[in-house]
């Protein structure tokens, strides 16, 4: 077998020398397996929410056009990296073959079903056929192959949960683990996009961490998601708002916090131009965590400067040590969380 780079640079076609994620094009030839790669027979793609929303809007909701756009991205780039949002997603598949340098050194064998915990924006992918598109949950069943590099992280699919539930949860596995790091007892936490996958997970974990002396405020985008989140009891206050209208949203948060604003604001939305809402809802010494892949960090940095806000801004990282295990454990301990995710995504 050919010897490969731990980080997958051997698959980069253009420009040479960069890592696979920022590369314009990678080699998705699945007939060649390098010694430190894992070949995966792909079952389902869980497309990043910001990416799928953009594709769906571009296709005007037409499934045939969605399929054409997705296949076109992979044909052009060798990976599923949305050219507008730059983001990807993750996948579920079955291990087909393991490179010789990894055999016996990892806890995988041919036939194991896994979820990749690295982005599709860096994963060499070949789509042979799109079998089914589930527009409401950003999932696409395909026939195809993918490559996981030596540095790539993954999780074996547990047997006590439906696969689609696991896929939906692991797509945002970094969400609760990051909240556990950031939120402390007594904090006021504002979660924008609180009715979505990562939003609900974050509300649940934030409520646990902030405790009875803290406060969790969930901002949703529809009355339906508002009612759902209120029924779950994961937040102390929930209201619908257009997060692209920063002053209106800020005024509502000011009302709910007696003008104190949030210690921590977490942005989970899948649309652009919500940076200033996150900043204005946060006290000047607070923290804004941008988990959304629709975030413009230029708008965030210059916008904060423009309103004289000295907030600490953190770029969302989908990986935290142990995040897959942490997230799946939440579903085992919370019947409400498992039931709502099963209803919506499984």
C-alpha positions as CSV (number, residue, x, y, z in Angstrom):
1,X,0.0,0.0,0.0
2,X,1.0,3.6,-0.6
3,X,2.1,5.5,2.5
4,X,-0.1,8.4,3.5
5,X,0.1,11.5,5.7
6,X,-1.6,11.3,9.1
7,X,-3.7,14.4,8.2
8,X,-4.6,13.4,4.7
9,X,-2.4,15.9,2.7
10,X,-1.6,13.1,0.3
11,X,-5.2,13.3,-1.0
12,X,-5.0,17.1,-1.7
13,X,-5.0,17.9,-5.4
14,X,-5.3,21.7,-5.2
15,X,-3.6,23.7,-3.9
16,X,-0.7,21.4,-3.0
17,X,0.6,21.5,0.6
18,X,-2.6,22.5,2.4
19,X,-4.7,20.3,4.6
20,X,-7.9,18.6,3.2
21,X,-10.4,21.0,4.8
22,X,-9.3,24.3,3.2
23,X,-8.3,22.5,-0.1
24,X,-10.3,23.3,-3.2
25,X,-10.1,19.8,-4.4
26,X,-9.2,16.4,-3.0
27,X,-8.7,13.0,-4.6
28,X,-11.8,10.8,-4.1
29,X,-10.5,7.8,-6.0
30,X,-11.6,4.9,-3.9
31,X,-9.8,2.3,-5.9
32,X,-6.6,3.3,-4.1
33,X,-6.3,2.9,-0.4
34,X,-3.3,4.4,1.4
35,X,-1.8,2.5,4.3
36,X,-3.3,4.8,7.0
37,X,-6.8,5.2,5.7
38,X,-10.1,3.6,6.4
39,X,-12.5,2.9,3.5
40,X,-16.1,3.3,4.4
41,X,-19.2,2.1,2.6
42,X,-21.5,5.1,3.1
43,X,-25.1,4.8,4.2
44,X,-26.2,8.3,5.2
45,X,-24.9,11.8,5.0
46,X,-26.0,14.2,7.8
47,X,-25.4,17.5,6.1
48,X,-24.5,20.5,8.2
49,X,-27.7,22.6,9.0
50,X,-26.3,25.8,7.5
51,X,-25.2,24.0,4.4
52,X,-28.4,22.0,3.8
53,X,-30.5,25.1,4.4
54,X,-28.5,27.0,1.7
55,X,-28.8,24.1,-0.7
56,X,-32.5,23.6,-0.1
57,X,-33.1,27.3,-0.7
58,X,-31.0,27.3,-3.8
59,X,-33.0,24.3,-5.1
60,X,-36.3,25.9,-4.0
61,X,-37.0,22.8,-2.1
62,X,-37.0,20.5,-5.2
63,X,-35.4,17.2,-4.2
64,X,-34.1,16.5,-7.7
65,X,-32.3,19.8,-7.7
66,X,-31.0,19.2,-4.2
67,X,-29.5,15.9,-5.4
68,X,-28.0,17.6,-8.5
69,X,-26.4,20.3,-6.3
70,X,-24.9,17.8,-3.9
71,X,-23.6,15.5,-6.6
72,X,-22.1,18.6,-8.3
73,X,-20.3,19.7,-5.2
74,X,-18.7,16.3,-4.8
75,X,-17.8,16.0,-8.5
76,X,-16.1,19.4,-8.3
77,X,-14.3,19.1,-4.9
78,X,-14.0,15.4,-4.2
79,X,-15.7,16.1,-0.9
80,X,-19.1,17.6,0.2
81,X,-18.0,21.1,1.1
82,X,-20.7,23.7,0.4
83,X,-19.0,26.5,-1.6
84,X,-21.3,29.1,0.0
85,X,-21.1,28.1,3.7
86,X,-17.8,26.2,3.6
87,X,-19.3,23.6,5.9
88,X,-20.0,19.9,5.4
89,X,-21.6,17.5,8.0
90,X,-20.8,13.9,8.8
91,X,-21.8,10.4,7.9
92,X,-22.8,6.9,8.9
93,X,-21.3,3.9,7.1
94,X,-19.8,0.5,7.4
95,X,-16.0,-0.1,7.5
96,X,-15.1,-1.8,4.3
97,X,-11.3,-1.9,4.5
98,X,-8.5,-0.8,6.9
99,X,-5.1,0.3,5.7
100,X,-2.2,-1.9,6.6
101,X,-0.6,0.7,8.9
102,X,-3.7,0.8,11.1
103,X,-4.6,-2.9,11.3
104,X,-4.5,-4.0,14.9
105,X,-3.8,-0.5,16.1
106,X,-7.4,0.8,16.2
107,X,-10.6,-0.7,17.7
108,X,-12.2,-1.2,14.3
109,X,-12.6,-4.1,11.9
110,X,-14.3,-4.6,8.6
111,X,-18.1,-4.7,9.1
112,X,-18.2,-2.3,12.0
113,X,-20.8,0.5,11.6
114,X,-19.5,3.9,12.6
115,X,-20.3,7.6,12.5
116,X,-17.5,9.9,11.5
117,X,-16.9,12.8,13.8
118,X,-15.0,14.9,11.3
119,X,-16.5,17.2,8.8
120,X,-17.5,16.2,5.3
121,X,-15.7,19.3,4.2
122,X,-12.4,17.4,4.6
123,X,-13.6,13.8,3.9
124,X,-12.9,12.3,0.4
125,X,-16.3,11.2,-0.8
126,X,-17.8,9.5,-3.8
127,X,-21.5,9.6,-4.4
128,X,-22.7,6.8,-6.8
129,X,-26.4,7.3,-6.2
130,X,-28.7,9.4,-4.0
131,X,-31.3,7.1,-2.6
132,X,-33.5,9.3,-0.4
133,X,-33.5,12.9,0.8
134,X,-35.1,13.7,4.2
135,X,-35.4,17.5,3.9
136,X,-36.8,18.1,7.3
137,X,-33.8,16.6,9.2
138,X,-30.9,17.4,6.8
139,X,-30.2,13.7,6.1
140,X,-29.5,12.1,2.7
141,X,-29.2,8.3,2.1
142,X,-26.7,7.5,-0.6
143,X,-24.7,4.7,-2.2
144,X,-21.1,5.7,-2.2
145,X,-17.7,5.5,-0.5
146,X,-15.7,7.7,1.8
147,X,-12.2,7.9,3.3
148,X,-11.4,8.5,7.0
149,X,-7.8,9.6,7.6
150,X,-5.6,8.4,10.4
151,X,-6.3,11.6,12.4
152,X,-10.0,11.3,11.9
153,X,-12.2,10.6,14.9
154,X,-15.3,8.3,14.9
155,X,-17.8,6.6,17.1
156,X,-19.1,3.1,16.8
157,X,-22.9,3.0,16.5
158,X,-24.4,1.8,19.8
159,X,-27.0,-0.9,19.7
160,X,-29.4,0.6,22.2
161,X,-30.4,3.5,20.0
162,X,-31.9,3.9,16.5
163,X,-29.2,4.8,13.9
164,X,-30.8,8.0,12.7
165,X,-31.1,9.2,16.3
166,X,-27.4,8.5,16.8
167,X,-26.5,10.3,13.6
168,X,-28.6,13.4,14.5
169,X,-27.1,13.5,17.9
170,X,-23.4,13.0,17.0
171,X,-23.7,15.6,14.2
172,X,-23.8,18.2,17.0
173,X,-21.9,16.2,19.7
174,X,-19.7,19.1,20.5
175,X,-22.7,21.1,21.7
176,X,-23.3,19.8,25.3
177,X,-19.6,19.1,26.0
178,X,-18.8,22.8,25.2
179,X,-21.6,24.0,27.4
180,X,-20.3,21.9,30.3
181,X,-17.0,23.7,29.9
182,X,-18.4,27.2,29.7
183,X,-21.4,27.4,32.0
184,X,-21.1,27.6,35.8
185,X,-23.6,27.8,38.6
186,X,-25.5,31.1,38.6
187,X,-24.8,32.1,35.0
188,X,-27.4,33.6,32.8
189,X,-27.3,31.8,29.4
190,X,-28.9,32.9,26.2
191,X,-29.2,30.3,23.5
192,X,-30.1,31.5,20.0
193,X,-31.5,28.8,17.8
194,X,-32.7,26.9,20.9
195,X,-35.3,24.8,19.2
196,X,-32.9,22.9,16.9
197,X,-30.8,19.9,17.5
198,X,-27.8,21.6,19.1
199,X,-30.0,24.2,20.7
200,X,-32.1,21.7,22.6
201,X,-29.0,19.8,23.7
202,X,-27.4,23.0,24.9
203,X,-30.5,24.1,26.8
204,X,-30.6,20.8,28.6
205,X,-26.9,20.9,29.6
206,X,-27.0,24.7,30.4
207,X,-29.9,24.2,32.7
208,X,-28.0,21.4,34.6
209,X,-24.8,23.6,34.8
210,X,-26.4,27.0,35.7
211,X,-28.5,25.4,38.4
212,X,-31.3,27.0,40.4
213,X,-29.4,30.2,40.8
214,X,-28.8,30.6,37.1
215,X,-31.1,31.3,34.2
216,X,-31.4,29.8,30.7
217,X,-33.2,31.8,28.0
218,X,-34.0,30.1,24.7
219,X,-34.6,32.1,21.5
220,X,-36.4,30.2,18.8
221,X,-37.5,31.0,15.3
222,X,-41.1,29.8,15.3
223,X,-44.0,29.4,17.6
224,X,-44.0,25.7,17.1
225,X,-40.4,25.3,18.3
226,X,-41.2,27.8,21.2
227,X,-44.0,25.6,22.4
228,X,-41.9,22.5,22.1
229,X,-39.1,23.9,24.1
230,X,-41.4,25.2,26.8
231,X,-43.0,21.8,27.1
232,X,-39.6,20.2,27.6
233,X,-38.8,22.4,30.5
234,X,-35.1,22.9,29.5
235,X,-35.2,26.7,29.7
236,X,-36.5,29.2,32.2
237,X,-37.8,31.5,29.5
238,X,-38.4,30.9,25.8
239,X,-39.5,33.4,23.1
240,X,-39.6,33.4,19.3
241,X,-37.6,36.1,17.5
242,X,-35.9,37.0,14.3
243,X,-32.2,36.7,15.2
244,X,-31.4,38.9,12.2
245,X,-33.0,41.8,14.0
246,X,-30.5,42.5,16.8
247,X,-32.1,45.5,18.6
248,X,-35.5,43.9,19.0
249,X,-34.0,40.7,20.3
250,X,-31.7,42.6,22.7
251,X,-34.6,44.5,24.1
252,X,-36.4,41.3,25.0
253,X,-33.4,39.8,26.6
254,X,-32.9,43.0,28.6
255,X,-36.5,42.7,29.8
256,X,-35.9,39.1,30.9
257,X,-32.6,39.9,32.7
258,X,-33.5,43.3,34.2
259,X,-31.0,44.9,32.0
260,X,-28.1,42.6,33.1
261,X,-27.9,40.7,29.8
262,X,-26.3,37.3,29.4
263,X,-23.1,36.0,30.9
264,X,-22.9,33.5,28.0
265,X,-24.6,33.6,24.7
266,X,-24.5,30.6,22.4
267,X,-25.4,31.0,18.7
268,X,-26.7,27.8,16.9
269,X,-28.6,29.3,14.0
270,X,-28.3,28.1,10.4
271,X,-28.8,31.5,8.7
272,X,-26.3,34.5,8.3
273,X,-26.4,37.9,9.9
274,X,-27.1,37.0,13.5
275,X,-23.7,38.0,14.9
276,X,-24.8,41.3,16.3
277,X,-27.8,39.8,18.1
278,X,-25.4,37.5,19.9
279,X,-23.1,40.3,20.9
280,X,-25.8,42.8,22.0
281,X,-27.5,40.1,24.1
282,X,-24.3,39.6,26.1
283,X,-22.9,41.8,28.9
284,X,-19.7,43.5,27.9
285,X,-17.5,41.2,30.0
286,X,-19.4,38.1,28.9
287,X,-18.8,35.3,26.4
288,X,-20.3,34.7,23.0
289,X,-19.8,31.2,21.6
290,X,-20.4,31.0,17.8
291,X,-21.3,27.4,17.0
292,X,-23.1,28.3,13.8
293,X,-21.4,27.6,10.5
294,X,-23.3,30.6,9.1
295,X,-21.2,32.9,11.2
296,X,-19.1,35.6,9.6
297,X,-16.2,36.2,12.0
298,X,-15.4,39.4,10.2
299,X,-18.9,40.7,10.9
300,X,-18.6,39.6,14.5
301,X,-15.2,41.2,15.2
302,X,-15.9,44.5,13.5
303,X,-19.5,44.6,14.7
304,X,-18.4,44.2,18.4
305,X,-15.9,47.0,17.8
306,X,-18.6,49.1,16.3
307,X,-20.9,49.0,19.3
308,X,-18.1,49.2,21.9
309,X,-18.5,45.7,23.2
310,X,-15.6,43.9,24.9
311,X,-17.2,40.5,24.8
312,X,-15.0,37.4,24.6
313,X,-15.8,35.6,21.3
314,X,-15.1,31.9,20.9
315,X,-15.1,30.1,17.6
316,X,-17.2,26.9,17.7
317,X,-15.2,23.7,17.6
318,X,-17.2,20.5,16.9
319,X,-14.7,18.4,18.8
320,X,-14.2,18.2,22.5
321,X,-12.5,15.2,24.2
322,X,-15.2,12.6,25.0
323,X,-17.9,14.6,23.3
324,X,-19.6,11.6,21.5
325,X,-19.8,9.6,24.8
326,X,-21.1,12.7,26.7
327,X,-23.8,13.4,24.1
328,X,-25.1,9.8,23.9
329,X,-25.1,9.5,27.7
330,X,-27.5,12.5,27.8
331,X,-30.0,10.4,25.8
332,X,-29.7,7.6,28.2
333,X,-30.3,9.8,31.3
334,X,-33.1,12.0,29.9
335,X,-36.2,10.4,28.7
336,X,-37.6,13.7,27.5
337,X,-34.5,14.4,25.4
338,X,-34.5,11.0,23.8
339,X,-38.2,11.1,23.1
340,X,-38.1,14.4,21.3
341,X,-35.1,13.5,19.2
342,X,-36.6,10.2,18.3
343,X,-39.8,11.9,17.3
344,X,-38.1,14.6,15.2
345,X,-35.0,12.8,13.8
346,X,-35.4,9.0,14.1
